[in-house]
Amino acid sequence: MWDSVAWAQGTSGSTGASGGLLSLVPFVLIFVIFYFMLILPQQKRQKQLKTMMETLKKGDKVITASGIWGTITNLGKDTVTLQIADTTKIKIQKEHIARLRGDEED
């Protein structure tokens, strides 16, 4: 009995190199799928957000990440002053601006 077990173990190692590469194919495919479904779209969103942050100017109507609607009245290096009502202004960090508001959203 021990002879047959040893013989079976000895013959299974003969396909080592090609069997090892074939076992990596599913992992490579999973990585490629994750790249195109998760990583690439996230990089695209980050690039769009960076472009939006660089093009902000006074008078832009924006929505913050917390949902506050306002109009930019002052831009600093890292901060933005928003007018959210006639006499109410708040100062927030630039990174917290989520998106620009369209004209139809008034």
ZIWO-V386809 format. One record per residue. N is the residue number from 1. OMEGA is omega in whole degrees, 0 to 359 (* if undefined). D_LAST is the distance of its C-alpha to the last C-alpha in whole Angstrom. Layout:
n:omega:d_last
N:OMEGA:D_LAST
N:OMEGA:D_LAST
//
This chain:
n:omega:d_last
1:181:83
2:179:82
3:182:83
4:178:81
5:180:78
6:180:78
7:180:79
8:179:75
9:181:74
10:182:75
11:181:74
12:180:71
13:184:70
14:179:71
15:187:68
16:187:66
17:182:65
18:178:63
19:179:62
20:179:60
21:179:58
22:179:58
23:178:56
24:183:54
25:179:52
26:179:50
27:178:49
28:178:48
29:178:46
30:179:44
31:180:43
32:179:42
33:178:40
34:181:38
35:183:38
36:182:36
37:185:34
38:188:33
39:182:34
40:177:33
41:179:29
42:178:29
43:179:30
44:178:28
45:180:25
46:179:26
47:178:27
48:180:23
49:179:22
50:178:25
51:179:24
52:181:20
53:182:21
54:184:24
55:178:21
56:179:19
57:177:19
58:178:17
59:177:14
60:176:13
61:187:9
62:172:11
63:180:11
64:179:15
65:179:18
66:175:18
67:180:14
68:177:13
69:179:10
70:178:11
71:182:11
72:177:15
73:181:17
74:178:21
75:172:22
76:179:25
77:182:28
78:185:27
79:178:24
80:174:20
81:180:19
82:171:16
83:184:14
84:174:13
85:184:13
86:183:15
87:184:18
88:176:18
89:176:18
90:179:19
91:180:22
92:174:21
93:183:23
94:183:22
95:183:23
96:174:20
97:185:17
98:182:17
99:174:14
100:178:12
101:176:8
102:180:8
103:181:6
104:182:6
105:180:4
106:*:0
//
